[in-house]
Amino acid sequence: MCVFHAEDKQAIPLANLSYEYLFYLLDKSGLSLDAAAETFGMAERTMRRKLVAEGASFRQILERVRRDACQLYFLEGTRSLSEIATKLGYSELSAFTRAYTSWHGRSPSRDLAAHIALAA
């Protein structure tokens, strides 16, 4: 289990803690700013303000976590696009495909095929 200690919150920027929190729990349901704020012992509004002060938003951090985790899953070369979409927290493959295309400008099926070919 991932534990976030009070002293960690003082030494590490909240955006970084949020990234680690989201990366660890990415395939779990209920990821929200409210849940993260509760984990870090603060109100949702306070967490939102602190993230903005650090130049980030919860949604931006979540998208970065999803992009990074997606890259790792592609490198593994063992999961289908549907499995990857689910692990990244997308309810439908089409939502993942739209997100991936916006990140990279090409379809995920093309990139996954390329990664699998390299691994072979």
N, C-alpha and C positions, 0 to 999 in steps of 0.2 A: 504494500500500500504506500502511496505517495503522501508524505507528511510535509506540511509547510510550517516552519517554526517562526515565531514572532521575530526573532533576531534576523532571520533571513529576509524578512520584509524590509528591514531597515537598510541592509547592505546591498540588496539586489534591486534594480529598477522593477517596478510593478509590471511593466510590459514584458520583461524577461520572465518573471514569475508566472505571468499569465500564459506565456508561450509554453513553458514547461508543463503547467497545469493542463492546458488544452491538448498538448501532444500526448500526455500520459492517458488522458480520458477520452481521446478522440472517438473511439469506437463505442463509447457508452452513450446512452440516451440522457437527455436532460441538460446538455451543455447550454449554459446561458450566463449572461453577465450577472444575473442575480445569484445563481449558484456559485459562481466564482467569487463574488464579493463575500458571500457567506463563508466560504472556505477561508478567505483571507481576513475574516473578522471585521468587515466594514460594510457600510451601506452601499447599495448599488450606485446611488448618485455620487457618493464619495469616490468609489472606484472609477466611475466614468470620468470624473473631474481629474483624478490623478493620472489616468491614462492620457487624457487630452493634454495635460501639462507636460507629459513625456513625448507628445507628438504622435500618439497612437490611439486607436479605438479597438474595442473588443472584436468587432467584425473584421478589421484589418488583420489583427493577430490571428484570428481563427482561419482566415483565408491563407495566411502565410503558413500556418501549421498544416493545413490541408495540402497546399502545394508541396511542402517539404516531405510530408508523409507519402504523398502520391509518388514522388520521385523515388523514394525508398522502395515502395511496392513495385514500381516498374523495374527497378534494378534487380529485385528478387526474381522477377520473371516467372513466378509460380501462381499468380492470382489472375482470375478473369476480370474484365472490366466491371462486371456486376459486383464481384466481391470487393474490388477496390472502392467502388462507389459507396457500398455499405460501410466499409471500414472507415471511410472519410466522413461519414455522417449524412450522406445524401439519401433521401428517401426514394429517389428514382434515378435510373441510369441516365435518363435524358438531362436531368439537372446537373449531374456530374459532367456530362459531355459538354454542356453549355459553359460550365465553369472552366473546364480544362481548355476549351477552345479560346475563351477570353484570356486565359493566362498565357497560352503559347501560340495562338493563332493557327492551330491545326488540330485535327481530331485526335482523341486519345487512342483510338484503335490503330492509327498509323504509327504512333510512337511506341505503343506496347508491342506491336509486331516487330518494330526495329530493335527494341530491347531484347526480345526473345530470340531474334536472329543473331544478335551479338553474343548472347549467352550460349548458343548452340555450337 
